[in-house]
Amino acid sequence: MWSTDAERLRAGRVVLAPLLLVQAAFVALQLGAPGWRLVDLDREHNLPTWFHGGLLALVALLALDLVRSEARFLQRTRQSQAWALAWFVVAGGFAYLAVDETLVIHERLLNRWVRGQLATASSLQLLLAWLLVFLPAIVLSVAFLLAALSARARLSPRLVAWGGAGLLLWVLALTFEATTRSFFIPRNLYWLEVVLEETAESVGTTCFAWGFWRYRIELGSWGQGRVPVFAVPWRWVAAGTVALAIPAGAVGVSIAWNSYALHTYVGDDHLNAGRLEAAVGAYRTALATAPNYGRAWYRLGVAELRRGDLAAAEQAFATAARLEPRNP
């Protein structure tokens, strides 16, 4: 279809520009028209999720095409074509993510069971359950992507740069999502978390798409005799995988730093179960650490009202209204 590398590169940019514009439009609509379900970044089964699902499917197709393109390249340069099989795994991973984005599998698989296994006051309750379920798969996927990209580092530094950027943005998105309950929600910044997380996720996917397309173009420009040999630098892969401890540590610090959020959620569990004395105790424990946390005051008022202590309930509601006058 395209006769030269310049034409292929130009065609890729023609597609890339509107993809980025659509993502910017979703952010603008999220900020300018919050609550509009059709474009709400925090909802499923709407335009942003379908768009990102399509974007993930596009990356899967690009990775699948690289199986054929790289196999031809390896045959031409008399190297083992087995290296190209890595793109089958990458394509399969992105294909699963495309399906998951549409069907929201990750938020349904074993989540209730995991929550039930955790103690009510466990700090892990501040994490989204699906992060615990998929943690091994996340670590293994990061390790595999690092290995696949770094094996081609001398052949295509651009592939490593764009793929690495995509991976970094995805890890950043996971970090934002993992600190939702401990950091963003207690500060009434959930809208910010949604924008940061969804933007990092979609832009990261776009980086993968662009990196894979550029790599396909570069494969055709290499001649014989000067092609670097594929090799996985396992030490760098191990170091990159271990580096996941950095965002995990940030999440841990967030949970430890905002323990009052955990006590508030514990109070909610007690309140929903009708254990009013325990609920009041949990809310007051939270407020001992964070006396300006309006939501805990409000929930305390609900618990006191159900207990029949009208004076305590009135005081709690009044404090919540004073701390957060704009909260409906």
C-alpha positions as a printed NumPy array, in Angstrom:
array([[  0.   ,   0.   ,   0.   ],
       [  2.87 ,   2.339,   0.877],
       [  5.955,   2.169,  -1.286],
       [  8.457,   3.968,   0.941],
       [  9.275,   4.199,   4.638],
       [  8.55 ,   7.929,   4.527],
       [  5.027,   7.228,   3.3  ],
       [  4.479,   4.627,   6.018],
       [  5.698,   7.054,   8.654],
       [  3.438,   9.795,   7.29 ],
       [  0.45 ,   7.441,   7.296],
       [  1.146,   6.535,  10.917],
       [  1.221,  10.196,  11.914],
       [ -2.055,  10.797,  10.103],
       [ -3.667,   8.143,  12.32 ],
       [ -1.793,   9.156,  15.481],
       [ -2.958,  12.777,  15.495],
       [ -6.725,  12.099,  15.701],
       [ -6.158,   9.356,  18.301],
       [ -4.473,  11.88 ,  20.6  ],
       [ -7.125,  14.512,  19.845],
       [ -9.918,  12.117,  20.831],
       [ -8.19 ,  11.371,  24.131],
       [ -7.772,  15.098,  24.81 ],
       [-11.456,  15.613,  23.985],
       [-12.508,  12.972,  26.514],
       [-10.497,  14.739,  29.226],
       [-11.997,  18.112,  28.289],
       [-15.518,  16.668,  28.42 ],
       [-14.797,  14.989,  31.751],
       [-13.798,  18.341,  33.225],
       [-16.391,  20.457,  31.42 ],
       [-19.396,  18.141,  31.556],
       [-18.924,  15.829,  34.561],
       [-21.563,  13.144,  34.955],
       [-22.358,  12.828,  31.243],
       [-22.537,   9.049,  31.107],
       [-21.731,   8.721,  27.402],
       [-18.254,  10.227,  27.865],
       [-17.665,   9.746,  31.601],
       [-14.154,   8.345,  32.076],
       [-15.231,   6.704,  35.331],
       [-18.002,   4.604,  33.753],
       [-17.955,   1.433,  31.705],
       [-19.686,   0.601,  28.415],
       [-19.468,   4.089,  26.924],
       [-17.396,   5.954,  24.336],
       [-14.095,   6.167,  26.297],
       [-14.091,   2.439,  27.117],
       [-15.038,   1.432,  23.588],
       [-12.389,   3.775,  22.213],
       [ -9.685,   2.374,  24.486],
       [-10.815,  -1.18 ,  23.75 ],
       [-10.429,  -0.451,  20.042],
       [ -7.021,   1.099,  20.674],
       [ -5.884,  -2.028,  22.524],
       [ -7.203,  -4.186,  19.674],
       [ -5.222,  -2.05 ,  17.222],
       [ -2.024,  -2.671,  19.209],
       [ -2.814,  -6.406,  19.247],
       [ -3.131,  -6.378,  15.445],
       [  0.116,  -4.426,  15.079],
       [  1.893,  -6.964,  17.299],
       [  0.407,  -9.82 ,  15.268],
       [  1.663,  -8.203,  12.079],
       [  5.124,  -7.998,  13.645],
       [  5.194, -11.805,  13.873],
       [  5.172, -11.961,  10.077],
       [  7.354,  -8.882,   9.511],
       [ 10.029,  -9.87 ,  12.   ],
       [ 10.055, -13.511,  10.842],
       [ 10.793, -12.335,   7.296],
       [ 13.48 , -10.004,   8.606],
       [ 15.124, -12.791,  10.633],
       [ 15.007, -15.152,   7.681],
       [ 16.57 , -12.523,   5.442],
       [ 19.354, -11.88 ,   7.954],
       [ 19.844, -15.609,   8.687],
       [ 18.813, -15.479,  12.341],
       [ 16.496, -17.732,  14.302],
       [ 12.872, -16.951,  13.487],
       [ 11.865, -18.152,  16.966],
       [ 12.39 , -14.607,  18.232],
       [  9.332, -13.504,  16.28 ],
       [  7.113, -15.782,  18.381],
       [  7.365, -13.3  ,  21.247],
       [  4.987, -11.069,  19.302],
       [  2.342, -13.811,  19.439],
       [  2.388, -13.529,  23.229],
       [  2.315,  -9.73 ,  23.092],
       [ -0.589,  -9.786,  20.629],
       [ -2.481, -12.238,  22.832],
       [ -1.958, -10.053,  25.879],
       [ -3.25 ,  -6.934,  24.171],
       [ -6.178,  -8.873,  22.687],
       [ -7.183, -10.003,  26.185],
       [ -6.919,  -6.435,  27.466],
       [ -9.149,  -5.248,  24.604],
       [-11.805,  -7.803,  25.585],
       [-11.395,  -6.991,  29.281],
       [-11.816,  -3.283,  28.605],
       [-15.195,  -3.998,  27.033],
       [-16.459,  -6.727,  29.39 ],
       [-14.76 ,  -5.476,  32.598],
       [-13.59 ,  -8.975,  33.561],
       [-10.983,  -7.734,  36.024],
       [-13.569,  -6.136,  38.323],
       [-15.623,  -9.325,  38.609],
       [-13.099, -12.154,  38.915],
       [-12.791, -13.384,  42.544],
       [-13.21 ,  -9.856,  43.933],
       [-15.834, -10.721,  46.539],
       [-13.907, -13.817,  47.605],
       [-10.707, -11.787,  48.091],
       [-12.546,  -9.152,  50.118],
       [-14.017, -11.892,  52.277],
       [-10.593, -13.376,  52.986],
       [ -9.219, -10.071,  54.26 ],
       [ -9.837,  -8.939,  57.808],
       [-12.16 ,  -5.953,  58.039],
       [ -9.391,  -3.782,  59.447],
       [ -6.72 ,  -5.058,  57.035],
       [ -4.819,  -2.298,  55.261],
       [ -5.236,  -4.28 ,  52.037],
       [ -8.922,  -3.341,  52.132],
       [ -7.809,   0.049,  50.831],
       [ -6.616,  -1.637,  47.637],
       [ -8.925,  -2.569,  44.79 ],
       [ -9.454,  -6.317,  45.024],
       [ -8.703,  -6.921,  41.346],
       [ -5.177,  -5.558,  41.847],
       [ -4.557,  -8.337,  44.366],
       [ -6.096, -10.963,  42.075],
       [ -4.075,  -9.94 ,  39.028],
       [ -0.832,  -9.011,  40.803],
       [  1.124, -12.116,  39.661],
       [ -0.055, -11.627,  36.074],
       [  0.908,  -7.934,  36.196],
       [  4.445,  -8.7  ,  37.394],
       [  4.958, -11.485,  34.834],
       [  3.587,  -9.317,  32.019],
       [  5.934,  -6.466,  32.896],
       [  8.885,  -8.872,  32.975],
       [  7.944, -10.376,  29.604],
       [  7.476,  -6.985,  27.932],
       [ 10.8  ,  -5.783,  29.313],
       [ 12.492,  -8.91 ,  27.974],
       [ 10.85 ,  -8.63 ,  24.544],
       [ 11.694,  -4.957,  24.163],
       [ 15.237,  -5.085,  25.556],
       [ 16.145,  -8.041,  23.301],
       [ 15.646,  -5.658,  20.364],
       [ 17.296,  -2.617,  21.962],
       [ 20.364,  -2.548,  19.691],
       [ 18.202,  -3.15 ,  16.643],
       [ 15.589,  -0.483,  17.435],
       [ 16.189,   2.009,  20.261],
       [ 12.922,   3.72 ,  19.248],
       [ 10.953,   0.551,  19.989],
       [ 12.442,   0.416,  23.481],
       [ 11.833,   4.135,  24.033],
       [  8.177,   4.122,  22.956],
       [  7.408,   0.726,  24.479],
       [  9.144,   1.74 ,  27.703],
       [  7.145,   4.975,  27.798],
       [  3.923,   3.013,  27.353],
       [  4.875,   0.591,  30.123],
       [  5.84 ,   3.439,  32.459],
       [  2.514,   5.198,  31.873],
       [  0.618,   1.977,  32.527],
       [  2.45 ,   1.437,  35.828],
       [  1.694,   5.05 ,  36.716],
       [ -1.993,   4.467,  35.955],
       [ -1.978,   1.388,  38.214],
       [ -0.359,   3.467,  40.98 ],
       [ -3.077,   6.093,  40.715],
       [ -5.765,   3.42 ,  40.815],
       [ -4.148,   1.672,  43.779],
       [ -4.155,   4.899,  45.82 ],
       [ -7.748,   5.858,  44.997],
       [ -9.27 ,   4.766,  48.295],
       [ -6.346,   5.811,  50.49 ],
       [ -5.369,   9.163,  48.965],
       [ -7.7  ,  10.619,  46.341],
       [-11.172,   9.83 ,  47.701],
       [-10.48 ,  11.067,  51.271],
       [ -9.367,  14.399,  49.818],
       [-12.331,  14.747,  47.453],
       [ -9.934,  14.405,  44.522],
       [-11.464,  11.348,  42.927],
       [-12.161,  13.32 ,  39.728],
       [ -8.428,  14.053,  39.463],
       [ -7.528,  10.391,  39.93 ],
       [ -9.942,   9.407,  37.164],
       [ -8.459,  11.926,  34.724],
       [ -4.836,  11.046,  35.551],
       [ -5.377,   7.29 ,  35.52 ],
       [ -7.438,   7.085,  32.331],
       [ -5.19 ,   9.526,  30.474],
       [ -2.005,   7.681,  31.465],
       [ -3.61 ,   4.39 ,  30.44 ],
       [ -4.793,   5.528,  26.993],
       [ -1.679,   7.547,  26.161],
       [  0.438,   4.57 ,  27.244],
       [ -1.478,   2.328,  24.835],
       [ -0.92 ,   4.922,  22.094],
       [  2.827,   4.819,  22.809],
       [  2.8  ,   1.062,  22.285],
       [  0.92 ,   1.461,  18.987],
       [  3.326,   4.088,  17.689],
       [  6.389,   2.138,  18.832],
       [  5.206,  -1.059,  17.144],
       [  4.428,   0.78 ,  13.902],
       [  7.827,   2.504,  13.883],
       [  9.52 ,  -0.853,  14.515],
       [  7.729,  -2.416,  11.555],
       [  9.057,   0.377,   9.357],
       [ 12.602,   0.008,  10.722],
       [ 12.658,  -3.728,  10.013],
       [ 12.469,  -3.008,   6.299],
       [ 15.375,  -0.565,   6.38 ],
       [ 17.967,  -2.955,   7.796],
       [ 20.274,  -4.711,   5.383],
       [ 22.345,  -7.857,   5.815],
       [ 25.708,  -8.096,   7.495],
       [ 25.329,  -5.241,  10.   ],
       [ 22.31 ,  -6.419,  11.942],
       [ 22.779,  -6.7  ,  15.724],
       [ 22.106, -10.107,  17.23 ],
       [ 19.004, -10.428,  19.413],
       [ 19.829, -11.013,  23.078],
       [ 17.883, -10.508,  26.302],
       [ 19.827,  -8.554,  28.96 ],
       [ 18.38 , -10.512,  31.869],
       [ 19.995,  -8.342,  34.516],
       [ 18.23 ,  -5.274,  33.155],
       [ 14.97 ,  -7.189,  32.916],
       [ 15.319,  -8.336,  36.53 ],
       [ 16.171,  -4.8  ,  37.64 ],
       [ 13.192,  -3.37 ,  35.776],
       [ 10.84 ,  -5.929,  37.29 ],
       [ 12.19 ,  -5.364,  40.794],
       [ 11.686,  -1.631,  40.19 ],
       [  7.957,  -2.322,  40.495],
       [  8.664,  -2.173,  44.214],
       [  8.915,   1.629,  43.858],
       [  5.25 ,   2.231,  42.926],
       [  4.244,  -0.565,  45.315],
       [  6.13 ,   1.283,  48.053],
       [  4.361,   4.521,  47.128],
       [  1.032,   2.743,  47.502],
       [  2.11 ,   1.334,  50.862],
       [  3.168,   4.776,  52.104],
       [ -0.156,   6.206,  50.967],
       [ -2.064,   3.559,  52.93 ],
       [  0.072,   4.016,  56.064],
       [ -0.081,   7.805,  55.826],
       [ -3.87 ,   7.853,  55.481],
       [ -4.905,   5.248,  58.039],
       [ -7.97 ,   7.33 ,  58.88 ],
       [ -9.406,   6.363,  55.493],
       [ -9.203,   2.695,  56.469],
       [-10.97 ,   3.326,  59.785],
       [-13.721,   5.171,  57.905],
       [-14.245,   2.252,  55.513],
       [-14.262,  -0.12 ,  58.509],
       [-16.931,   2.08 ,  60.054],
       [-18.948,   1.837,  56.829],
       [-18.776,  -1.966,  56.979],
       [-19.988,  -1.962,  60.582],
       [-22.725,   0.54 ,  59.786],
       [-23.98 ,  -1.452,  56.805],
       [-24.061,  -4.579,  58.982],
       [-25.999,  -2.809,  61.744],
       [-23.143,  -2.856,  64.262],
       [-23.727,   0.731,  65.352],
       [-21.447,   0.836,  68.407],
       [-18.537,  -0.524,  66.378],
       [-19.277,   1.914,  63.564],
       [-19.227,   4.908,  65.915],
       [-15.964,   3.695,  67.418],
       [-14.334,   3.316,  63.97 ],
       [-15.447,   6.781,  62.845],
       [-14.205,   8.4  ,  66.039],
       [-10.864,   6.595,  65.643],
       [-10.601,   8.044,  62.137],
       [-11.453,  11.539,  63.374],
       [ -8.867,  11.327,  66.154],
       [ -6.252,  11.202,  63.389],
       [ -8.004,  13.451,  60.855],
       [-10.402,  15.814,  62.679],
       [-11.125,  17.731,  59.459],
       [-12.278,  14.716,  57.456],
       [-15.821,  15.738,  56.548],
       [-16.975,  12.361,  55.262],
       [-16.16 ,  10.656,  58.564],
       [-18.168,  13.298,  60.422],
       [-21.102,  12.756,  58.103],
       [-21.014,   8.967,  58.46 ],
       [-20.651,   9.377,  62.229],
       [-23.812,  11.475,  62.168],
       [-25.651,   8.693,  60.331],
       [-24.488,   6.12 ,  62.9  ],
       [-25.415,   8.322,  65.856],
       [-28.822,   9.042,  64.331],
       [-29.527,   5.333,  63.992],
       [-28.405,   4.814,  67.59 ],
       [-30.915,   7.465,  68.674],
       [-28.368,   9.989,  69.969],
       [-29.852,  13.037,  68.247],
       [-27.553,  15.574,  69.881],
       [-24.398,  13.726,  68.767],
       [-25.861,  13.26 ,  65.293],
       [-26.711,  16.952,  65.   ],
       [-23.197,  17.948,  66.053],
       [-21.601,  15.524,  63.578],
       [-23.772,  16.694,  60.667],
       [-23.112,  20.343,  61.511],
       [-19.357,  19.713,  61.575],
       [-19.501,  17.891,  58.233],
       [-21.487,  20.749,  56.689],
       [-19.004,  23.301,  58.013],
       [-15.977,  21.379,  56.702],
       [-17.454,  20.627,  53.279],
       [-20.124,  23.244,  52.532],
       [-20.126,  22.456,  48.798],
       [-20.657,  18.731,  49.237],
       [-24.311,  17.979,  48.37 ]])
